[in-house]
Amino acid sequence: MSDQSYAPTTIGVPLWKRLAIYALIFLIGFLLGLIPMWLNAHRIAKDLETTRVELRRSQMRSALSGAAIDARRGDYEPARKAMSDFFTVLNTELDRGEDSTLDQTQRDAVRPLLTQRDEIITLLARNDPAAADRLSNLDAAYRKATGNAQPLSSPQ
């Protein structure tokens, strides 16, 4: 027999060094897979936040427009509830400051609309037909203030 021992080495590299190299290669491979996934998740998170902002804006516009339509049809109670919700959300957005869905110019432009809150809700609670015109004017003022003065064009 030969005096060579069968130690777990390959070409003179000890086992612990080979394991360290394998671990390093695994770590590099893991990071090469992780970084693109992290970048993609970061992009998706930004897209989600943008979508949430647009959803909040759309919900506010929808509540106001829906209330104007309800009032025009004579459905004052649903219009009153929608307007109460609209003014609550608008006030919350104004209180959020820089985290608001509205930029500073828009916040400054919509702030005066809150002064009409009590009067409009009272008109709606009294089933006053004048509320429909007030809501239409408020809707137009809100859309102008937020940059949504023009309705979306329908496809032809």
C-alpha positions in Angstrom: 0.0 0.0 0.0 1.0 3.5 -0.5 1.6 6.0 2.2 -0.8 8.4 0.7 -3.7 9.2 2.9 -7.2 9.8 1.5 -7.7 13.2 3.2 -10.7 15.1 1.8 -8.6 17.6 -0.2 -8.5 18.2 -3.9 -5.3 19.4 -5.5 -4.0 20.5 -2.1 -7.0 22.7 -1.2 -8.3 22.0 2.3 -12.0 21.2 2.7 -12.8 24.3 4.7 -11.4 26.5 1.9 -13.5 24.7 -0.7 -16.6 25.2 1.4 -15.8 28.8 1.9 -15.4 29.3 -1.9 -18.7 27.4 -2.5 -20.4 29.6 0.1 -19.0 32.7 -1.5 -20.2 31.6 -5.0 -23.6 30.8 -3.6 -23.8 34.2 -1.9 -22.8 36.0 -5.1 -25.4 34.0 -7.1 -28.0 34.8 -4.4 -27.3 38.5 -4.6 -27.3 38.5 -8.4 -30.8 37.1 -8.2 -31.9 39.3 -5.3 -30.9 42.7 -6.6 -33.1 42.6 -9.8 -36.0 41.3 -7.7 -35.5 44.1 -5.2 -35.4 46.7 -7.9 -38.6 45.3 -9.5 -40.3 45.3 -6.1 -39.2 48.9 -5.5 -40.6 50.0 -8.9 -43.9 48.1 -8.2 -44.2 49.8 -4.8 -43.8 53.2 -6.4 -46.4 52.3 -9.0 -48.8 51.1 -6.3 -48.4 54.4 -4.4 -49.1 56.4 -7.5 -52.2 54.3 -8.1 -53.4 54.8 -4.6 -53.0 58.6 -4.9 -54.9 58.5 -8.2 -57.6 56.3 -6.6 -58.1 58.8 -3.7 -58.3 61.7 -6.1 -60.8 59.8 -8.3 -62.9 58.8 -5.3 -63.1 62.5 -4.2 -64.1 63.6 -7.7 -66.6 60.8 -7.9 -68.2 61.6 -4.6 -68.6 65.2 -5.5 -69.9 64.5 -9.1 -72.2 61.8 -7.8 -73.7 64.1 -5.2 -74.3 66.8 -7.9 -76.1 64.2 -10.0 -78.1 62.9 -7.0 -79.2 66.4 -6.1 -80.2 67.2 -9.7 -82.4 64.1 -9.6 -83.9 65.1 -6.3 -82.2 62.4 -4.2 -81.0 64.8 -1.5 -80.2 62.3 1.3 -77.6 60.3 -0.8 -76.2 63.6 -2.0 -76.0 64.9 1.6 -74.1 61.8 2.7 -71.8 61.9 -0.3 -71.0 65.6 0.3 -70.4 65.0 4.0 -67.9 62.3 3.1 -66.4 64.5 0.4 -65.8 67.4 2.8 -64.4 65.0 5.5 -61.9 63.5 3.0 -61.0 66.9 1.6 -60.4 68.2 5.1 -58.2 65.1 5.9 -56.2 65.7 2.7 -55.6 69.3 3.5 -54.5 68.3 7.0 -52.0 65.8 5.6 -49.8 68.6 4.3 -47.0 67.3 2.1 -48.3 63.7 2.2 -51.6 64.8 0.6 -52.7 63.6 -2.8 -53.0 67.3 -3.7 -50.0 69.5 -4.3 -49.6 72.8 -2.5 -51.2 74.9 -5.3 -54.2 72.5 -5.4 -54.5 72.6 -1.6 -54.6 76.4 -1.7 -57.2 76.4 -4.4 -59.6 73.9 -2.7 -59.3 75.3 0.8 -62.0 78.0 0.1 -64.4 75.2 -0.9 -64.6 74.1 2.7 -66.3 77.3 3.7 -69.4 76.1 1.7 -69.7 72.9 3.7 -72.3 73.8 6.2 -74.5 75.8 3.8 -74.5 73.0 1.1 -75.2 70.2 3.6 -78.0 72.3 5.1 -79.5 72.9 1.7 -79.4 69.2 1.0 -80.9 68.3 4.4 -83.8 70.7 3.6 -84.3 69.1 0.1 -83.7 72.5 -1.4 -83.5 72.4 -5.2 -81.0 75.2 -5.2 -78.5 72.6 -3.8 -78.2 71.0 -7.2 -76.8 74.2 -8.8 -74.5 74.9 -5.9 -73.1 71.3 -6.2 -72.6 71.7 -9.9 -70.7 74.9 -9.3 -68.7 73.3 -6.5 -67.9 70.4 -8.8 -66.7 72.7 -11.5 -64.6 74.7 -9.0 -63.1 71.6 -7.6 -62.2 70.2 -11.0 -60.7 73.5 -12.0 -58.7 73.7 -8.8 -57.3 70.2 -9.1 -56.6 70.4 -12.8 -59.6 68.3 -13.9 -61.7 71.0 -15.5 -62.1 69.2 -18.8 -64.1 65.9 -18.7 -62.5 62.9 -20.2 -63.4 62.6 -23.9 -65.3 59.6 -24.9 -63.8 57.3 -27.6 -65.4 57.7 -31.1 
